[in-house]
């Protein structure tokens, strides 16, 4: 069982995912944590930069009042469904496995933010893209689900991706509008 222990940011993908909400006990003192004060924004990866598990990134523009702060918290490989194998949403296709990426989103803008316009996927060592699939709960938690986030509202959960059994998944990608951040699915080297 491959387990990519991680805390990373995710993107506004949530469009095809299914919901999980929870609280983050670690969001208090780490300036990179979801819900961190705006003064910490300069420490976050900028669009086009690479982030690591545990990093947080901001998406959107202040001028329009639409800004999401996304954190990638962890990843698991494989992601195991807790529903019976009779459900097509719980079993990968033949020759495939599923991986999960845990993300947290918080609306730090001045207006409600909807889930449309965001995309997320993982990529393997060869650069092949693997989009998220609809899934139920996995053994590590509930799926990410949301339609609209009110100002200050936070949601977290797991995005699930179906990938070839032999693929070496190395990155998680998120785009929203003109912003794009890539997370390495491993912990950062010493900083």
N, C-alpha and C positions, 0 to 999 in steps of 0.2 A: 504494500500500500504506500503509494507516494503521498507525502504530506508536505505541502509547501506552506509552512507556518508563516503567516504574514499579516501585516496590517496595512492595507493600501487603500488608495482612493479609487472611487469608481466614477463613472460618468452617468450621465442622465439616461442611460439605456432603458432603464426600468419599463420601457414601453411594452416589452413582451414578457416581462418577468412577473412573478407572483409574490405577494407581500410578506414583509417582515419588519416589525418595528421593535425598537428596544432602546435602552439607555446605554450610555458609555461612561463607565466609571472613571476612565482614564482621561476624559476630556477636560480636566481641570488645569494641570500645570504644564503640559506639553504644548509649546507654541504651534506645533503642527497638527494638533488634535482638532477634530470637527468641533465647530463652535468656538474656536479660538478667537481672541479679539482681532479686530481689523489691523492693528499694528503689526501683527505677525505675518501679514500677507506677503511682504517682501521676501520672507524666508521660504515661500512655497515655490515649487517648480512653475515656470512660466510656460505658456503655450509653445509647443515644439520641443520642450526639454524632457528628459527622462527622469522619472521618479522611481522610488523604491517602495517596497511594502512598508507601510507606516507613514508615508508621505501624504500630504494633503495638497490639493490644487484648487484654485478658484477658476470658474468658468463664467463667461458672460461679461457684460460691460456695465459699469456704474451709471453711465449716462441714461440708460434705459431702465434702470432699477431692477434689472434681472441679473442676479449673480448667485451661483450655486457653489458651495464649498464641498468638494468630494474627497473622501478618504478611502483608500484601499486598506482594509484591515488585515485580511488573511486570504489564503488560498488553500484548497484541498484537492488532491489528485490521488485517487478518484473521488468523485462526489457520489455518495451512496444514498439512494432514495429510501425513505422510511415507509412508503406505501407498498402495498402488495405488487408483485411483479406482473400482475394482470393489467395494470394501468400502463397505457402506451406512453404516458408522460413520465413514468418512473424508470423505464428501461432504455438503455442506449441501443441503437441499431447494431446489427452483427458487425464485428470488426471495429467497433467504436467504444469509447469510454467517455465518461463525463467528468469535468472538473468544475470546481466552484470557486468563485471569487467573492469575498465578503466586502461590501462597500457601505459607506454611510454618506448621506447627503444632507445638507442643511441649506436653507434659503437665507442667504445673508444680504440679499438685495432689498429693494424698497417696494417690490410688487410680488404678487403670487407668481409661482413658476410652474409651468405644466411640463409633462414628461415628453412632449413631442419635440422633435428636432435633435434629439440626442442619439448617439450610436455607441455601442461597445462591442468589442470582440477580443479574442485572444489570438496570438500568432505563434507558430512553431519556429524551430530553429532554421527552417528553410524559407521563412517569410510568408507561409500560407495563412490566410485568415480563417477563423472559425467563429461564426456568430453565436449569440446566445440562443438557447432553446427554452421553450416554456417547460416549467417543471413544478413539481410540488416540493414539499419540505424535504431536506436532506438531513443526514444524521448530525450535521454541524449547525443546523438552524433553518429558519424559514426563508422563503424566497423574497426578493425585493419586490415591493408592490406599492405603486403610488400613481396618482393621476395629476394632482396639483398640490404643491407645497405652499402653504401660507408663509408670510414673512416670519422668520425665526423658527419655523417648523423643521423638524429633523425626522428622517426615516433611515433605517438600515436593514440589510438583508443580503441574501446570496443571489448572485447571477450564476447560471449554470450554462456550460458550453459543451457541446458534443464534438469530440475530436477523434481522429484515427487512433487506434490502440497503440501504434508504434510512434506517434508524434511526440516530440520533445517540446512541450509548451513552455515558452520562455517569457512572453510579454502579454500584458493586458493594455488595451488601447481604449481611449474614450474621446469622443468629439462632441462638441456642443457649439453650434454656430460656427464662428471662426476660430474657436479655441480647440486645441488638441493636446492631450498629454498621454505619454506612454509610461507604464509602470513595469519595471523589471519584477518578475515573480520570485524574488528572493530578497533577503535582507541586505541593506546597503553595506558596502565596505566601511571600515572605520572612517569616520569623518573627522 
